[in-house]
Amino acid sequence: MDNKVKNILYVTTRLPWPLIGGDRLHIYHYLKELKQQGHKITIITLVSDNDDLDGALIHNEFYTKLIPIKFNKKLAYLNAIKAIFNDKPFIVEYFYNKKMQNIIDKEIKTGTYDVTIGYIIRSFQYLQKHKNIKKIIHLCDAISMMYERRIQEKSNLFDKLKIWIEYLKVKHYEKKACKYSDKQILISDTDKKYLSQFADITNCEIIGLATDTEYYKPIISSKNNSICFVGSMQYIPNSEAAIYFATKVFPLIKKEIPDAKFKIIGANPRKDLFEAVKGIDGIVVTGKVDDVREYMKDCKVSVCPVKIAGGIQNKILEAMSMGIPVVTTPEGAEGIGADKHILQIANSDEDYANKVIELIKNNEKNYQIGKNSREFIINNFSWEKVGKDWENLIDNKKETK
C-alpha cells in the first residue's frame, strides 16, 4: 500500500466556489478532505465570474494551487457549433478551451503529478491524450440516463429528436471515458447499473455524496404551513420540477390547506418558471439567497419533485440533515436508500399532495420523520467518509465499494 502524499492535478470546467449547487459543494468538500490528509491539489478551472474567483482565492482550504482560465461564453457557443459536425456532445464542445488545454498539457509534462482527476465527462477531453499518468474521471452521474428520461418526458417530436441526438453522443462519450481512463467514479449503484448496459465498468467505483451535518442542522423556529424546494433554478430539470409541483400538486394542497405557501429557493430562476407560477397564490420565487437555511427553517416539508435526475440529490440530503421531512419522486430518491419512515416517495400528483398534506397536519409524524431523517444522514452521509473513500482510491488501497 502506498501512503505517501500525492500531487493531484484536478481539472474542472466550473470553479467550486461559491458553495451554491450540488456539484460545487461536492467538489469542495472531498478536495478539502484530501488536502487535510496532506495531499497537494492543483486545480485548473474555467472561471466566468471575477467575484467568485476572488472568493475562491480567499477560501483556499480545498486546494494548494489554483490556475483559473477565463471562460468566454461567446467562444463557447462557437465551439458548441462544432458538435454538429463531429461525435462530441454539445455539452463537451461548449466547455472546450484551447488555452486551458495548453496549460493542462504543460502541467502534466512537468512530471510532478501522481494522478489527474477530471470532473464529469466534459473534463475528459482535456486528459484523454495523456498516456503516462493515472487518469480518474469523476463521472458523478450517468448523464445519458438523464437525457433518456428527458426524451420520455417531452411530447414535442422536434424536442425529442434534438435530445435524442445529444443522448447518443453522450452515451458514446461516456463509453469512451470508461475505456480510456484508469478509474471512473459514479455516485450511486443506479448510475453504475445504467452505464453497464453499454460501457465497460470494470474499473468503475462508487463514491457517494454527503452533506455538512454541522452546517445543515435543525434550527429552532416557529414552523408554518410552508413547503420549500431548493436548487439552482437555471438548471432545466429543477425549473421543470418546480413548475410541475406549482401547477399540478400545490393547487391540490391549497384546497386542504388554504394558507399553504410554496417557496421556490434558488439562483437564476428561468423566465418560464416565473410565467408558470404567475397568479398562483402562495408561491414565492426567491432567486439567489445568501443562506438557504434561513428560508428553509420555518418550513414543515421540503419537496424534490424532479422527474429527470441522476446520482443523489444533494438538496434532499440537506433538508433531511436539518430534520425537515422530504417528499420526493422515485427518481429523486435514487441512491439514498432510505425507507418510508425516513423519506416519503410520491407516485402521482394526488399521492404527492396527500403526503405533503399529512406531514403538514400531523405534527407527531412530521417530528418523527424529521428526527429519523437527521439520524439517517449523520450515520450514512458524512464528508469524512467520502473523503476517506477518495483517499483510499488515490492511495491504491482497498476498493471503495
QUIQUIZI-V128522 format. One record per helix or strand of 3 or more residues. SS is the DSSP state (alpha for helix, beta for strand). FROM is the first residue (numbers start at 1). LEN is the number of residues. Records with the same first field share a line. If there is no record, write none. Layout:
SS->FROM-LEN, FROM-LEN
//
This chain:
beta->7-6, 40-8, 65-6, 115-5, 134-7, 183-4, 204-3, 224-7, 261-5, 283-5, 299-6, 325-4
alpha->22-15, 50-9, 73-12, 90-4, 98-12, 121-7, 143-11, 157-23, 189-7, 236-21, 271-7, 292-5, 314-8, 330-4, 349-13, 363-18, 383-12
//
